Amino acid sequence: MSRPSITMGYIFRVFFLSVLLLACGAYGGEWHDHDYQVGKEVILWVNKVWPFRNPQETYLYYNLPWCARENMDIGTPGEGLGEALQGYELRQSGMQMYFAKDTPRHVLCKQTLTKEDAETFIYAIKNQYWYQMFLDDLPIWGMVGEVVENPDDRSHQYYIYTHKKFVVTFNDQRIIEVNLTSENPMLVQPGAVLEFSYSVEWHPTDVLFEDRFDKYLDTVFFEHQIHWFSIFNSFMMVIFLVGLVSMILMRTLRKDYARYSKDDDDLEDDRDLGDESGWKQVHGDVFRAPSHLLLFSSLIGTGHQLALLVLSLIIFSILGTYYRTRGTAVTAFIVLYALTSFVGGYGSGGYYARNGGKHWIQCMILTATLFPGVCFAIGFFLNFIAVGYGSLAAIPFLTWLAVIAIWGFVSFPLTLFGTVVGRNWNGVADNPCRINPVPRQIPSKHWYQHPLVNVMLGGILPFGSIFIEMYFIFTSFWHYKYYYVYGFMLLVYIILAIVSICVTIVSTYFLLNSEDYRWQWTSYLSSSSTALYVFIYSIYYFLVKTKMSGFFQTFFYFGYLAMFCIGLGILCGALGFIGTSVFVRRIYQIKID
């Protein structure tokens, strides 16, 4: 009985069907339906406070000595995995609001500032602390206070806003918009008596519920002309590179194909065939297994997985508008990573077996732990810092257990299953050329033909194709903007893949022409060096485009960027290698033996 044919296309179809069913279930409902009857209580949640310049240095709202913290119930809404990982910890504010019912000025509490309380508020105001609230899942931001400079002696006085004025608009039975105005600044000093109050006004509106989040989207910034120009510029780069690769295939290789595709009788007319130079000379070594096969196979498999993961996440973000719900994107990333683990195991197991690897269990374990292990190590280090600072950025212990459980009970078994399937169904070598028993000696070459030069130059053009998009992504993440142009991101991702493949093909062709058959690692690293340039750009962005400061924020910034760039490097390296593998196999499918 013959084995059924299991192809990557079949696997991708099964995967997308499974994730589609998961996505449909995920959109089935939320923890409440956003519908309110007139007079029904609407809970205002407080979340965090933080210095405006350091977006990751967040603390619990009640770390500041607000008097209301002792006079209300500390209830919390249900927090999901993504919310916990992003540092959301909502608490009730104690401010009573009722749907479509105005609340005149109401005193929440009175407080006499102690010396310690005054110093805490002064520190927060001096460092431009903001706070965040949520009303019906709509975010609200406000400043703790302001600094006033005395023109006479240039001394500074610190004022705290003691009144919060909420203006809420609604359509039918749903809340559409919330605006906060901070009023009544009071001088902060020991012994000062502060009276914290709030008021609520309700107004009807014609804005639809589906459009209520549009006010948070900076369309002027994200849909700027330069954004469109960057896409056009990258598209032109793709046309140029595709044309360059086509020229190599059509003009440079056409004569070789014609020559080696002749019949045996015609080959007698070609003299000194063995004296040919260039890529044809290394046909007996070009399909030799790369050094450090175990590591290389794991990187290739993980790159397969990350490539599919990013594509799936972008598509679901376009369909699901993940930016509207707290933590949804992070949750989707973790779930999709677990589900795509089969692809990682399939890719690494198949490549490892095709190249004669014997320790497939080690390959499976390394594939399952390589990228998650690096992220966990960086995450534990950052978590240690956050715990020391008492920050909300510290991930709770139970959340760590939940993530590890998802990896252990979903990701790891799927990687194991994928590795077994890959080595059994895609593990037979079918190279078009025989491999010589003795490796060929690599001739000396000029410095500019060295593989390291190829590696360093290979990432410049792919980085250039995503440079502008990196600016928009960094700005949305570090400057409190909601990234919503996932259509742009999808185009940039496709352009990045094409540019990476084309650049790697060209660099590999020149490498083989110098009679250097060590193309596997060179092609992988040439494409993955894109991540190196992104990290260098992130250093420039940190120093020039932000005003971040302090030990905490610096380590979190570069820790997050390290995880991002490692994943980007693995992804780009795999894309470049996959495209180059097709190219190399294609040019050697000739009668060179």
ZIMOUR-V448900 format. One record per residue. N is the residue number from 1. SS is DSSP state (A for helix, B for strand, O for the rest). OMEGA is omega in radians with two decimals (* if undefined). D_FIRST is the distance of its C-alpha to the first C-alpha in whole Angstrom. Layout:
# ZIMOUR-V448900
n=<N;N>
ss=<SS;SS>
omega=<OMEGA;OMEGA>
d_first=<D_FIRST;D_FIRST>
This chain:
# ZIMOUR-V448900
n=<1;2;3;4;5;6;7;8;9;10;11;12;13;14;15;16;17;18;19;20;21;22;23;24;25;26;27;28;29;30;31;32;33;34;35;36;37;38;39;40;41;42;43;44;45;46;47;48;49;50;51;52;53;54;55;56;57;58;59;60;61;62;63;64;65;66;67;68;69;70;71;72;73;74;75;76;77;78;79;80;81;82;83;84;85;86;87;88;89;90;91;92;93;94;95;96;97;98;99;100;101;102;103;104;105;106;107;108;109;110;111;112;113;114;115;116;117;118;119;120;121;122;123;124;125;126;127;128;129;130;131;132;133;134;135;136;137;138;139;140;141;142;143;144;145;146;147;148;149;150;151;152;153;154;155;156;157;158;159;160;161;162;163;164;165;166;167;168;169;170;171;172;173;174;175;176;177;178;179;180;181;182;183;184;185;186;187;188;189;190;191;192;193;194;195;196;197;198;199;200;201;202;203;204;205;206;207;208;209;210;211;212;213;214;215;216;217;218;219;220;221;222;223;224;225;226;227;228;229;230;231;232;233;234;235;236;237;238;239;240;241;242;243;244;245;246;247;248;249;250;251;252;253;254;255;256;257;258;259;260;261;262;263;264;265;266;267;268;269;270;271;272;273;274;275;276;277;278;279;280;281;282;283;284;285;286;287;288;289;290;291;292;293;294;295;296;297;298;299;300;301;302;303;304;305;306;307;308;309;310;311;312;313;314;315;316;317;318;319;320;321;322;323;324;325;326;327;328;329;330;331;332;333;334;335;336;337;338;339;340;341;342;343;344;345;346;347;348;349;350;351;352;353;354;355;356;357;358;359;360;361;362;363;364;365;366;367;368;369;370;371;372;373;374;375;376;377;378;379;380;381;382;383;384;385;386;387;388;389;390;391;392;393;394;395;396;397;398;399;400;401;402;403;404;405;406;407;408;409;410;411;412;413;414;415;416;417;418;419;420;421;422;423;424;425;426;427;428;429;430;431;432;433;434;435;436;437;438;439;440;441;442;443;444;445;446;447;448;449;450;451;452;453;454;455;456;457;458;459;460;461;462;463;464;465;466;467;468;469;470;471;472;473;474;475;476;477;478;479;480;481;482;483;484;485;486;487;488;489;490;491;492;493;494;495;496;497;498;499;500;501;502;503;504;505;506;507;508;509;510;511;512;513;514;515;516;517;518;519;520;521;522;523;524;525;526;527;528;529;530;531;532;533;534;535;536;537;538;539;540;541;542;543;544;545;546;547;548;549;550;551;552;553;554;555;556;557;558;559;560;561;562;563;564;565;566;567;568;569;570;571;572;573;574;575;576;577;578;579;580;581;582;583;584;585;586;587;588;589;590;591;592;593>
ss=<O;O;O;O;O;O;O;A;A;A;A;A;A;A;A;A;A;A;A;A;A;A;A;A;A;A;O;O;O;O;O;O;O;O;O;O;O;O;O;O;B;B;B;B;B;B;B;B;B;B;B;O;O;O;O;O;O;B;B;B;A;A;A;O;O;O;A;A;A;A;O;O;O;O;O;O;O;O;O;O;A;A;A;A;A;O;O;O;O;O;B;B;B;B;B;B;B;B;O;O;B;O;B;B;B;B;B;B;B;B;B;B;O;O;A;A;A;A;A;A;A;A;A;A;A;A;O;O;B;B;B;B;B;B;B;O;O;B;B;B;B;B;B;O;B;B;B;B;B;O;O;O;O;O;O;B;B;B;B;B;B;B;B;B;B;B;B;B;B;B;B;O;O;B;B;B;B;B;B;B;B;B;B;B;B;B;B;O;O;O;O;O;B;B;B;B;B;B;B;B;B;B;B;B;O;O;O;O;A;A;A;A;A;A;A;A;O;O;A;A;A;A;O;O;A;A;A;A;A;A;A;A;A;A;A;A;A;A;A;A;A;A;A;A;A;A;A;A;A;A;A;A;O;A;A;A;A;A;A;A;O;O;O;A;A;A;A;O;O;O;O;O;A;A;A;O;O;A;A;A;A;A;O;O;O;O;O;O;O;O;O;O;A;A;A;A;A;A;A;A;A;A;A;A;A;A;A;A;A;A;A;A;A;A;A;A;A;A;A;A;O;A;A;A;O;O;O;A;A;A;A;A;A;A;A;A;A;A;A;O;A;A;A;A;A;A;A;A;A;A;A;A;A;A;O;O;O;O;O;A;A;A;A;A;A;A;A;A;A;A;A;A;A;A;A;A;A;A;A;A;A;A;A;A;A;A;A;A;A;O;O;O;O;O;O;O;A;A;A;A;A;A;A;A;A;A;A;A;A;A;A;A;A;A;A;A;A;A;A;A;A;A;A;A;A;O;O;O;O;O;O;O;O;O;O;O;O;O;O;O;O;O;O;O;O;O;A;A;A;O;A;A;A;A;A;A;A;A;A;A;A;A;A;A;A;A;A;A;A;A;A;A;A;A;A;A;A;A;O;O;O;O;O;O;O;A;A;A;A;A;A;A;A;A;A;A;A;A;A;A;A;A;A;A;A;A;A;A;A;A;A;A;A;O;O;O;O;O;A;A;A;A;A;A;A;A;A;A;O;A;A;A;A;A;A;A;A;A;A;A;A;A;A;A;A;O;O;O;O;O;A;A;A;A;A;A;A;A;A;A;A;A;A;A;A;A;A;A;A;A;A;A;A;A;A;A;A;A;A;A;A;A;A;A;A;A;A;O;O;O;O;O;O>
omega=<-3.08;3.11;3.04;-3.11;3.08;-3.12;3.10;3.10;3.09;-3.13;-3.14;3.14;3.11;-3.13;-3.10;3.08;3.13;-3.12;3.10;3.08;3.11;-3.12;3.11;3.08;-3.11;-3.12;-3.10;-3.13;3.11;-3.08;2.91;-2.97;3.07;3.11;-3.13;2.96;3.14;-3.13;3.12;-3.11;3.07;-3.05;3.04;-3.11;2.99;-3.02;-2.95;2.95;-3.10;3.01;-2.98;-3.08;-3.10;-2.99;3.14;-3.12;-3.05;-3.14;3.11;-3.10;-3.08;2.93;2.97;-3.00;3.03;-3.09;-3.05;-3.04;-3.11;-3.01;-3.11;-3.13;-3.13;3.06;-3.13;3.03;3.08;-3.12;3.10;-3.12;3.14;3.11;-3.14;3.14;-3.14;3.04;3.06;3.06;-3.02;3.07;3.10;-3.07;-3.06;3.11;-3.07;3.12;-3.13;-2.99;3.09;3.10;3.13;3.08;3.10;-3.10;-3.10;3.14;3.14;3.14;3.04;-3.05;2.99;-3.02;2.94;3.12;-3.14;3.11;-3.13;3.13;3.12;3.12;3.13;3.11;-3.13;-3.12;-3.14;-3.12;3.06;3.10;3.01;3.04;-3.13;3.07;3.06;3.02;-3.10;3.13;3.06;-3.12;3.11;3.12;3.10;3.11;3.11;-3.11;-3.12;3.12;3.13;-3.13;3.09;-3.08;-3.09;-3.09;3.11;3.03;-3.09;3.03;-3.01;-3.10;3.10;3.12;-3.05;3.14;3.11;3.13;-3.13;3.02;-3.03;3.05;-3.09;3.09;-3.06;-3.10;-3.07;3.12;-3.06;-3.02;3.09;3.07;-3.12;3.03;3.12;-3.04;3.04;3.10;3.13;-3.12;3.13;3.08;3.14;3.14;3.14;3.11;-3.11;3.11;-3.12;-3.07;3.11;3.05;-3.08;3.04;-3.13;3.14;3.08;3.14;3.11;-3.13;-3.12;3.14;-3.12;-3.09;-3.00;-3.12;-3.07;-3.12;-3.14;-3.07;-3.12;-3.09;3.13;-3.11;-3.01;-3.13;3.10;-3.10;-3.12;3.10;3.08;-3.14;3.14;3.09;3.13;3.14;3.12;3.12;3.09;3.08;3.11;3.13;3.14;-3.09;3.09;3.08;3.11;3.11;3.12;3.12;3.10;-3.10;-3.00;-3.03;-3.06;-3.06;-3.06;3.14;3.12;3.11;-3.13;-3.10;-3.04;3.10;3.12;3.06;-3.09;-3.14;-3.14;-3.13;3.13;-3.13;-3.14;-3.09;3.04;3.12;-3.11;-3.13;3.11;3.12;3.09;-3.01;-3.10;-3.09;-3.05;-3.10;-3.13;-3.12;-3.00;3.13;3.05;-3.11;-3.14;3.05;-3.11;-3.04;-3.10;3.13;-3.11;3.12;3.13;3.10;3.12;3.12;3.11;3.09;3.02;-3.09;-3.11;3.12;3.11;3.13;-3.11;3.11;3.13;-3.11;3.12;-3.13;3.13;3.07;3.08;-3.08;-2.97;-3.10;-3.06;-3.08;-3.09;-3.05;-3.09;2.98;-3.06;-3.10;3.14;3.10;3.13;3.13;-3.10;-3.13;-3.14;3.09;3.13;-3.10;-3.13;-3.14;3.09;-3.14;3.10;3.11;3.13;-3.12;-3.12;-3.13;3.14;-3.13;-3.13;-3.14;-3.13;-3.12;3.01;3.11;-3.10;-3.05;-3.03;3.10;3.08;3.10;3.14;-3.12;3.14;3.11;-3.10;-3.02;-3.00;-3.10;3.08;-3.14;3.10;3.13;3.11;-3.13;3.11;3.14;3.11;3.12;3.10;3.12;3.09;3.10;-3.11;3.10;3.11;3.13;-3.07;-3.05;3.04;3.09;3.08;-3.12;-3.13;-3.09;-3.14;3.08;3.04;3.14;3.13;3.14;3.13;3.12;3.09;3.12;-3.05;-3.04;3.13;-3.04;-3.08;3.09;3.12;3.06;3.09;-3.14;3.12;3.12;3.12;3.13;-3.11;-3.10;-3.13;-3.05;-3.10;-3.03;3.14;-3.13;3.09;-3.12;-3.13;-3.13;3.04;3.13;3.12;3.14;-3.14;-3.13;3.13;3.08;-3.12;-3.11;3.07;-3.09;-3.14;-3.07;-3.10;3.07;-3.12;3.14;-3.14;3.09;3.07;-3.11;-3.08;-3.14;-3.04;-3.08;-3.05;-3.11;3.05;3.09;3.10;-3.13;-3.12;-3.03;-3.09;-3.13;3.07;3.11;-3.14;3.14;3.12;-3.12;3.13;-3.09;-3.04;-3.10;2.92;3.05;3.10;3.09;-3.08;-3.08;-3.10;3.01;3.03;-3.11;3.12;3.10;3.14;3.12;3.10;3.12;3.11;3.14;-3.11;-3.12;3.14;-3.13;-3.10;3.14;-3.13;3.09;-3.13;-3.13;3.11;3.11;3.12;3.09;3.13;3.10;3.05;3.09;3.05;-3.05;-3.11;-3.00;-3.02;-3.14;-3.13;3.13;3.14;-3.08;3.11;3.13;-3.11;3.10;3.01;-3.13;3.10;3.13;3.06;3.13;3.08;3.09;3.13;3.06;3.08;-3.13;3.14;-3.05;-2.99;-2.99;3.14;3.05;3.12;-3.14;3.07;-3.11;-3.07;-3.05;-3.14;-3.13;3.12;3.13;-3.09;3.03;3.08;-3.13;3.10;3.09;3.14;-3.08;3.07;3.09;3.12;3.13;3.11;-3.13;-3.10;3.11;3.13;3.11;3.12;-3.13;-3.14;3.13;3.14;3.11;3.10;3.14;-3.10;3.13;-3.10;-3.06;-3.13;3.07;-3.12;-3.09;-3.07;3.11;*>
d_first=<0;4;7;9;12;15;19;22;23;21;22;26;25;24;27;30;29;29;32;34;33;35;38;38;39;41;43;44;47;50;52;55;55;58;60;63;66;70;71;68;68;66;65;66;64;65;62;64;66;66;68;67;67;64;61;59;62;62;64;64;67;69;69;72;75;75;77;75;72;74;75;72;68;66;63;60;57;53;52;48;47;48;51;51;50;52;55;56;58;60;63;66;69;71;72;72;71;71;69;71;74;77;78;81;82;81;81;78;80;83;83;86;84;84;85;81;80;82;81;77;78;80;77;74;77;77;74;73;71;69;67;65;64;62;63;60;58;60;61;65;67;70;73;74;77;79;82;85;87;91;93;96;94;91;90;87;86;83;83;80;79;80;79;76;76;73;73;70;69;67;65;65;64;62;63;63;65;67;70;72;75;77;80;83;83;85;86;84;87;87;89;88;87;84;84;80;80;77;77;75;75;73;73;71;69;67;64;61;59;56;58;60;58;59;62;61;59;61;60;63;61;58;58;61;61;60;57;56;57;55;52;53;54;51;49;51;50;47;48;50;47;44;46;47;43;43;46;45;41;43;46;46;42;42;44;42;39;41;42;39;37;39;38;38;41;43;42;45;48;47;49;48;45;45;48;46;47;45;42;41;42;40;36;36;36;35;32;33;32;35;38;37;33;33;36;35;31;32;35;32;30;33;34;31;32;36;35;33;35;39;37;36;39;41;40;40;44;45;43;45;48;47;51;52;51;52;49;46;45;45;43;41;40;40;37;35;35;34;31;30;30;26;27;29;26;24;26;27;24;23;26;27;23;24;27;26;27;27;29;26;28;31;30;29;32;34;32;33;37;38;39;40;42;44;45;45;48;50;50;51;54;55;55;57;59;59;60;63;64;64;62;59;57;56;53;53;51;49;48;47;45;43;42;41;39;37;36;35;34;32;32;31;28;27;27;26;23;23;23;20;18;20;20;16;15;18;20;19;22;22;26;28;30;30;32;35;35;39;40;42;46;46;50;53;53;56;56;55;51;51;47;50;51;48;47;51;51;47;48;51;50;47;50;52;50;50;53;55;52;53;56;56;53;55;58;56;55;59;61;60;59;56;53;52;51;47;47;49;47;43;45;46;43;41;44;44;40;41;44;42;39;42;44;42;40;44;45;42;43;46;45;42;45;47;45;44;40;40;39;37;39;42;40;39;43;44;43;43;47;47;48;50;52;52;53;56;57;57;59;61;61;62;65;66;64;65;68;65;67;67;65;63;62;61;59;57;57;56;53;52;52;50;47;47;47;45;42;43;43;39;38;40;39;35;36;38;35;32;34;36;32;31;35;34;31;32;35;34;31;33;34;36;34>
